[in-house]
């Protein structure tokens, strides 16, 4: 059975268009509720959301579906995705739901599901939910006396704030630090400034006035220029840019320069290795992380395990092989000592801990390696399998031969668009660009 609804990170699409409609959301609630209705205990689900206008529609539709399936619903209101994962475990819920399209514009939305352990659902469970969605699900609903109840519990977001604060080492305080935080007008607009202030920081805020349509709009981790300007304006010691659901983070140092996820993982890996906290002798990242990160780790006796693009694949590899640090260049940082999914605020606090413990500036702490020149281009195609064409294969082989051991090539089809992404990196930027151009040229000719 092929996937019809679930992608690499839940169900996502344009709000009010299939599959992001109220009808589909209600059926997802019914199907997921039936799939997780095991045993005779009173079943419960927690639902969080970001600040998109369509969140109201999808939230109410999901409530209808879950209560129809016999589950009690706890509505958390706006809260980061990692907060939903944490509270799913803390409240002993059978299921957790986050309504968000992460870093996408407001007109998109999505539904992310978490199991009772706080981890995103396995492929097998997602396929079971899809199978139920294709059936006449109304025939399997419980009798009227077993319909669930719903209540709003906004106060539980403070459990997440306390959880975040406890991830900062006890001997570290943020007193005397000026921290600029950009919440992307998203899910963390309440919790992130509160947590930083309670830890002692002087907090300057950006992106904390959501209106339903301004989430990620020229702010947040995908648009860090806004935060860069604010850091310069207020002379902040650090800038923290979250995305719409706060599961990713990009930092800005005191000089206004961007620090990406690869540099953040390098900081955490080195710091935790020195403290004896780093598990499995290394970290997990995707095929898109910079070669400079791999060389940095290898030079310090650590390894870099690579996975396909997507934080779910990073987490799967971490769980299977015992790693406790993983992430993506985009700023999804997963620290399994603390949580089950990416958490931008928790990751930022680990960097702040390293800054305070070393007594250095953010720019000194967060420039662990010089990134290897990297070029990424997208080639659009109308159909077929251009990567299987002989001319394209020859161009790729020729590129790898030219780069040799001084670089690498990563080519992958997009999971959401008819695009082929061509990335190469190496010590010679002119050669890297030439290799990418040659491969893209071959793809263009075959895709025409």
VOGU-3710 file (C-alpha; in Angstrom, 3 decimals, decimal comma):
1> xxxxxxxxxx> 0,000/0,000/0,000  1,511/3,342/-1,063  1,315/6,411/1,160  -1,524/8,814/0,416  -1,464/11,098/3,454  1,743/10,790/5,492  5,038/12,276/4,336  8,389/12,354/6,119  6,976/14,496/8,942  3,284/13,745/9,353
11> xxxxxxxxxx> 0,544/15,049/7,073  1,090/18,449/5,507  -0,461/20,657/2,845  -2,272/23,858/1,954  -4,909/24,636/4,583  -8,509/24,019/3,493  -7,322/21,954/0,525  -7,010/18,165/0,535  -5,527/16,685/2,665  -5,472/19,639/5,067
21> xxxxxxxxxx> -9,263/19,869/5,358  -11,509/19,669/8,398  -12,994/16,434/7,053  -9,642/14,698/6,701  -8,491/15,988/10,103  -11,622/14,581/11,752  -11,057/11,201/10,088  -7,395/11,237/11,125  -8,563/11,740/14,708  -10,969/8,821/14,380
31> xxxxxxxxxx> -8,404/6,547/12,710  -5,560/7,384/15,095  -7,921/7,075/18,056  -9,020/3,603/16,939  -5,426/2,544/16,234  -4,317/3,552/19,738  -7,425/2,372/21,596  -5,841/-0,548/23,428  -6,945/-1,928/26,765  -9,775/-0,903/29,058
41> xxxxxxxxxx> -8,288/2,259/30,608  -9,660/5,713/29,894  -7,752/6,789/26,790  -6,440/10,309/26,338  -4,752/12,440/23,691  -2,982/15,795/24,025  -3,216/18,319/21,186  -0,941/21,320/20,728  -0,679/23,772/17,874  1,253/26,720/16,551
51> xxxxxxxxxx> -0,334/30,085/15,765  -1,669/29,583/12,217  -5,190/30,762/11,494  -6,129/27,298/10,228  -5,128/25,794/13,556  -8,569/26,589/14,964  -10,276/24,640/12,190  -8,004/21,613/12,398  -7,996/21,571/16,198  -11,781/21,402/16,396
61> xxxxxxxxxx> -11,948/18,778/13,668  -9,399/16,609/15,468  -11,319/16,979/18,724  -14,453/15,729/16,972  -12,570/12,752/15,577  -10,812/11,737/18,768  -13,856/12,104/20,997  -15,895/10,106/18,464  -13,265/7,370/18,785  -13,689/7,393/22,576
71> xxxxxxxxxx> -10,586/9,353/23,616  -10,525/12,212/26,106  -8,788/15,272/24,639  -6,500/17,717/26,454  -6,066/20,951/24,460  -2,750/22,664/25,175  -3,098/25,696/22,913  0,046/27,199/21,316  3,088/25,201/22,441  6,300/23,993/20,754
81> xxxxxxxxxx> 6,331/20,583/19,109  8,829/19,226/21,690  6,420/20,385/24,401  3,722/18,146/22,945  6,153/15,211/22,836  7,159/15,824/26,463  3,597/16,255/27,740  2,414/13,148/25,911  4,722/11,204/28,217  4,227/13,387/31,290
91> xxxxxxxxxx> 0,429/13,166/31,150  0,545/9,437/30,334  -1,424/10,049/27,155  -1,928/7,366/24,545  -1,239/9,796/21,738  0,094/13,299/21,115  -0,764/15,622/18,232  0,934/18,788/17,012  -0,895/20,968/14,488  1,857/22,769/12,601
101> xxxxxxxxxx> 3,634/23,134/9,282  6,877/24,022/11,069  8,830/26,650/9,086  6,313/26,879/6,212  4,180/30,001/5,550  0,870/30,470/7,378  -1,273/29,126/4,531  0,209/25,639/5,013  -0,528/23,415/7,972  0,173/19,904/9,129
111> xxxxxxxxxx> -0,602/17,168/11,642  2,262/15,459/13,492  1,491/12,431/15,644  3,436/11,097/18,638  3,084/7,751/20,363  2,816/7,349/24,149  6,630/7,246/24,367  6,844/10,737/22,865  8,420/9,578/19,605  6,967/10,220/16,176
121> xxxxxxxxxx> 5,030/7,276/14,824  6,713/4,428/12,990  6,040/3,763/9,321  4,003/0,705/10,302  1,611/2,661/12,541  1,233/5,433/9,974  0,318/2,822/7,370  -2,236/1,329/9,779  -3,832/4,770/10,176  -3,865/5,209/6,394
131> xxxxxxxxxx> -5,544/1,814/6,029  -8,264/2,890/8,463  -8,735/6,164/6,593  -9,575/4,227/3,445  -12,254/2,158/5,197  -15,776/3,064/6,305  -14,426/4,175/9,652  -17,835/5,113/11,042  -18,681/1,416/11,383  -15,909/0,924/13,961
141> xxxxxxxxxx> -16,744/3,823/16,311  -17,750/3,055/19,914  -21,324/3,398/21,246  -22,612/6,808/22,282  -21,986/6,265/26,001  -18,249/5,833/25,284  -17,712/9,121/23,449  -14,767/11,071/24,864  -14,613/14,476/26,544  -12,447/17,519/25,808
151> xxxxxxxxxx> -11,006/20,269/27,964  -8,508/23,079/27,552  -5,456/22,920/29,833  -3,303/25,893/28,854  -1,611/25,923/32,262  0,252/22,760/31,355  2,596/24,736/29,092  4,346/25,762/32,309  5,332/22,129/32,802  7,268/22,493/29,567
161> xxxxxxxxxx> 8,893/25,732/30,738  10,101/24,014/33,919  11,354/21,060/31,880  13,354/23,384/29,608  14,893/25,204/32,569  16,062/21,950/34,109  18,151/21,131/31,014  20,548/23,976/31,834  23,302/22,689/34,199  22,629/23,673/37,802
171> xxxxxxxxxx> 25,907/25,565/38,140  25,101/27,765/35,138  23,105/30,985/35,258  22,195/33,424/32,513  22,434/36,460/34,807  24,216/39,301/33,062  23,525/37,979/29,539  21,488/39,929/27,037  19,625/37,410/24,872  17,630/38,345/21,785
181> xxxxxxxxxx> 14,992/35,708/20,975  13,011/35,499/17,729  9,981/33,250/18,186  8,847/33,515/14,539  5,381/34,630/15,724  4,914/30,939/16,347  4,336/28,288/18,971  7,090/29,438/21,362  6,016/33,068/21,620  4,997/32,586/25,264
191> xxxxxxxxxx> 7,278/29,858/26,585  10,692/30,819/25,159  10,958/34,371/26,540  9,550/33,195/29,872  12,083/30,371/30,239  15,053/32,596/29,386  13,921/35,359/31,735  13,362/32,921/34,603  16,909/31,614/34,050  18,228/35,123/34,666
201> xxxxxxxxxx> 18,754/36,557/31,196  17,879/40,044/30,038  15,495/39,137/27,229  14,860/41,143/24,063  12,047/39,723/21,963  11,213/39,531/18,265  8,316/37,691/16,658  6,044/37,397/19,695  2,909/39,023/18,243  1,166/36,273/16,269
211> xxxxxxxxxx> -1,968/37,257/14,365  -2,680/33,998/12,553  -0,999/34,985/9,292  2,462/36,285/10,254  4,060/33,025/11,457  7,559/32,704/9,906  6,913/35,915/7,963  10,317/37,593/7,563  11,323/36,275/10,961  12,440/33,087/12,690
221> xxxxxxxxxx> 15,125/30,581/11,789  14,397/30,704/8,050  14,700/34,513/7,963  17,458/35,311/10,485  18,190/38,777/9,039  15,538/40,235/11,357  17,318/38,805/14,381  20,717/39,884/13,077  19,516/43,474/12,982  18,087/43,191/16,490
231> xxxxxxxxxx> 21,340/41,752/17,874  23,233/44,735/16,439  20,591/47,189/17,656  20,569/46,076/21,293  24,158/44,750/21,421  22,976/41,344/22,512  25,390/38,626/23,590  23,485/36,088/21,500  20,468/35,810/19,244  18,223/32,739/19,178
241> xxxxxxxxxx> 15,957/32,202/16,153  13,295/29,500/16,399  10,942/28,346/13,669  7,154/28,213/13,733  6,899/25,160/15,983  10,256/25,700/17,757  11,768/22,319/16,943  14,688/23,959/15,151  17,079/26,789/16,025  19,613/29,024/14,322
251> xxxxxxxxxx> 21,858/31,270/16,418  23,316/34,698/15,772  26,557/35,528/17,559  27,415/38,875/19,161  28,911/40,051/15,852  25,648/39,386/14,037  26,884/36,321/12,159  24,723/33,220/11,683  25,561/29,922/13,381  23,913/26,935/11,676
261> xxxxxxxxxx> 23,002/23,486/12,939  26,308/21,899/11,944  28,275/24,311/14,124  25,806/23,814/16,990  26,213/20,037/16,823  29,988/20,463/16,849  29,787/22,584/20,013  27,552/20,103/21,824  29,586/17,091/20,690  32,880/18,556/21,886
271> xxxxxxxxxx> 31,413/19,832/25,162  29,661/16,576/25,980  32,690/14,487/24,995  34,867/16,496/27,389  32,319/15,917/30,170  32,055/12,184/29,394  28,409/12,573/28,383  28,647/11,834/24,649  27,294/8,379/23,848  28,426/6,016/21,080
281> xxxxxxxxxx> 31,560/8,004/20,322  29,983/10,495/17,953  26,837/12,069/16,587  24,217/11,478/13,881  23,528/13,925/11,052  22,108/13,752/7,545  23,825/13,468/4,197  23,486/17,267/3,865  25,705/18,180/6,831  28,942/19,866/5,834
291> xxxxxxxxxx> 32,103/17,861/5,275  33,831/20,306/7,605  31,763/18,949/10,502  32,825/15,405/9,709  36,493/16,399/9,558  36,211/18,321/12,830  34,737/15,328/14,627  37,159/12,832/13,106  40,071/15,027/14,158  38,925/14,698/17,765
301> xxxxxxxxxx> 38,327/10,972/17,716  34,570/11,192/17,127  32,551/9,838/14,236  29,731/11,243/12,164  27,004/8,777/11,196  24,920/10,017/8,258  21,270/9,332/7,440  18,715/10,359/4,849  17,340/13,897/5,108  14,667/14,189/7,797
311> xxxxxxxxxx> 14,855/14,363/11,572  12,836/11,136/11,888  15,691/9,232/10,219  18,207/10,890/12,527  16,178/9,865/15,572  15,731/6,304/14,284  19,494/5,906/13,870  20,147/7,416/17,287  17,748/4,967/18,937  19,062/1,951/17,063
321> xxxxxxxxxx> 22,744/2,644/17,750  22,764/4,402/21,124  23,695/7,966/20,134  22,466/10,878/22,246  23,277/13,797/19,909  21,966/14,219/16,375  20,483/16,762/14,045  20,392/18,606/10,778  22,205/21,562/9,272  18,864/23,414/9,279
331> xxxxxxxxxx> 18,892/23,511/13,077  16,906/20,432/14,119  19,015/19,331/17,093  17,951/16,172/18,921  19,421/15,611/22,396  17,972/12,332/23,583  19,195/12,836/27,160  16,402/15,415/27,356  13,787/14,690/24,715  12,526/12,553/21,875
341> xxxxxxxxxx> 12,488/15,108/19,072  14,204/18,302/17,977  13,992/21,110/20,520  15,321/24,505/19,498  15,183/26,086/22,945  16,873/23,163/24,723  19,616/23,102/22,090  20,181/26,830/22,524  20,548/26,383/26,275  23,292/23,806/25,742
351> xxxxxxxxxx> 25,205/26,365/23,685  24,634/29,012/26,360  25,974/26,570/28,954  29,169/26,104/26,915  29,513/29,883/26,562  29,149/30,450/30,302  31,406/27,572/31,289  34,256/28,672/29,013  33,911/32,397/29,655  34,259/33,026/25,914
361> xxxxxxxxxx> 32,012/34,883/23,517  29,463/33,105/21,349  31,551/33,719/18,223  34,576/32,085/19,871  32,600/29,082/21,098  30,524/28,481/17,968  33,172/28,636/15,223  34,454/25,101/15,571  35,377/24,521/11,941  35,605/26,255/8,598
371> xxxxxxxxxx> 32,768/24,946/6,413  33,846/23,271/3,207  32,514/25,178/0,154  29,127/23,708/-0,706  26,889/24,276/-3,734  23,250/23,156/-3,958  21,056/23,453/-7,053  17,600/22,143/-7,902  16,582/20,751/-11,276  12,885/20,538/-12,089
381> xxxxxxxxxx> 11,611/17,652/-14,199  8,224/16,795/-15,666  8,230/13,031/-15,260  10,122/9,823/-15,725  13,381/8,967/-13,960  16,143/11,236/-15,279  18,595/9,905/-12,683  18,438/6,545/-14,474  19,562/8,021/-17,808  23,023/6,950/-18,906
391> xxxxxxxxxx> 24,204/10,485/-19,676  23,284/11,602/-16,147  25,032/8,622/-14,571  28,155/9,404/-16,569  28,101/13,058/-15,448  27,769/12,000/-11,811  30,602/9,479/-12,093  32,789/12,075/-13,785  32,055/14,569/-11,019  32,979/12,116/-8,300
401> xxxxxxxxxx> 36,206/11,295/-10,114  37,117/14,985/-10,383  36,453/15,647/-6,675  38,234/12,512/-5,522  38,844/12,347/-1,790  38,663/16,125/-1,373  34,881/16,347/-1,697  31,577/14,558/-2,154  28,369/14,654/-4,159  24,828/14,144/-2,855
411> xxxxxxxxxx> 21,946/13,810/-5,305  18,394/13,164/-4,168  14,861/13,655/-5,459  12,697/15,996/-3,403  10,072/14,257/-1,344  7,466/16,962/-1,969  8,166/18,494/-5,402  9,245/17,283/-8,880  12,796/18,415/-8,185  16,174/16,728/-8,086
421> xxxxxxxxxx> 18,548/18,321/-5,596  22,220/18,298/-6,607  24,727/19,133/-3,884  28,506/18,960/-4,012  31,170/20,166/-1,637  34,942/20,178/-1,635  38,047/22,181/-0,894  38,112/23,862/-4,327  34,982/26,052/-4,709  35,530/26,588/-8,447
431> xxxxxxxxxx> 35,734/22,843/-9,039  32,679/22,201/-6,852  30,563/24,668/-8,809  31,749/23,224/-12,115  30,837/19,696/-11,013  27,332/20,782/-9,934  26,813/22,729/-13,158  27,846/19,725/-15,269  25,473/17,354/-13,471  22,601/19,853/-13,573
441> xxxxxxxx> 23,241/20,397/-17,279  22,969/16,672/-17,939  19,772/16,495/-15,887  18,287/19,478/-17,721  18,927/17,881/-21,085  17,444/14,535/-20,053  14,494/16,092/-18,229  13,493/18,304/-21,147
//
